[in-house]
Amino acid sequence: MLEVTMLRFALISLALSVVLVGCVPATQANAKRYSLIVENQCKGPNQTVYFYINDQYWGVVKGSRIYQDLAAGSYNLRAVGTQAGAITFTRTLQLNQDAVWTLGIGGTPC
């Protein structure tokens, strides 16, 4: 009798485990990840900038800096010069491949 009860308990536990595992959402482990390079070619008050992604501070950029392991999606980028007289750069980026954001070329004042 005890063996039958234990067997039933084991089978019910196994069936419940299978049902619960089927309800677990898929993980993002295989989601695409990308890199963003911020290339700062400015001189003067924008030679060094504070860098923000979606209004969160991500660090200082002087020259080049790479930000790796970003998920695909839309990002609001902002770079703010660290010295008096600096200007603010902004860009919305749809990240679906590795990207470069260059500050200070193509007639962009710095």
Secondary structure, DSSP 4 states (H G I P E B T S, - for coil): -HHHHHHHHHHHHHHHHHHHHHHSPPPSTTS-EEEEEEEE---GGGSSEEEEETTEEEEEESSEEEEEEEESEEEEEEEEESSTT--EEEEEEEESS-EEEEES-TT---
